[in-house]
Amino acid sequence: MVSTPTKKNQMKITIEYEDEQEALQAINGWKWQNALFNLDQELRHTVKHGFIKSTEATTEQIEAADELRTRIREFMSEHNLTFDD
């Protein structure tokens, strides 16, 4: 059941689950988004600055990081997701 917003830009959503695992997946969705965002930012840093943490990245590592960022966005797009959601 979805109720109407109580304040401007604020919503209250009630979702009921019979399966505990499904409920936990829904509750922890923001954690997955945050983890994926952090991974993407580390890959971005490698592509932009040429380092993995404090170690200089090889050309192959930089290319792999760039390809992984592309694949992350492709997977997200296939599921209609963005980091802004």
VENKAPE-V423683 format. One record per residue. N is the residue number from 0. RES is the residue in three letters. PSI is psi in radians with two decimals (* if undefined). Layout:
n res psi
N RES PSI
N RES PSI
This chain:
n res psi
0 MET 2.34
1 VAL 2.20
2 SER 2.91
3 THR 2.72
4 PRO 2.43
5 THR -0.49
6 LYS 2.85
7 LYS 2.23
8 ASN 0.35
9 GLN 2.32
10 MET 2.67
11 LYS 2.16
12 ILE 2.27
13 THR 2.12
14 ILE 2.31
15 GLU 2.40
16 TYR 2.48
17 GLU -0.39
18 ASP 2.17
19 GLU -0.70
20 GLN -0.74
21 GLU -0.68
22 ALA -0.77
23 LEU -0.66
24 GLN -0.73
25 ALA -0.75
26 ILE -0.65
27 ASN 0.13
28 GLY -0.71
29 TRP -0.55
30 LYS -0.69
31 TRP -0.74
32 GLN -0.77
33 ASN -0.74
34 ALA -0.77
35 LEU -0.68
36 PHE -0.77
37 ASN -0.70
38 LEU -0.79
39 ASP -0.69
40 GLN -0.65
41 GLU -0.72
42 LEU -0.70
43 ARG -0.78
44 HIS -0.73
45 THR -0.78
46 VAL -0.78
47 LYS -0.71
48 HIS -0.20
49 GLY 0.41
50 PHE 2.56
51 ILE 1.88
52 LYS -2.02
53 SER 0.17
54 THR 2.35
55 GLU 2.30
56 ALA 2.59
57 THR 2.90
58 THR -0.73
59 GLU -0.69
60 GLN -0.70
61 ILE -0.77
62 GLU -0.70
63 ALA -0.73
64 ALA -0.73
65 ASP -0.73
66 GLU -0.70
67 LEU -0.70
68 ARG -0.71
69 THR -0.80
70 ARG -0.67
71 ILE -0.80
72 ARG -0.61
73 GLU -0.80
74 PHE -0.75
75 MET -0.75
76 SER -0.70
77 GLU -0.46
78 HIS 0.26
79 ASN 0.77
80 LEU 2.62
81 THR 2.89
82 PHE -0.20
83 ASP -0.23
84 ASP *
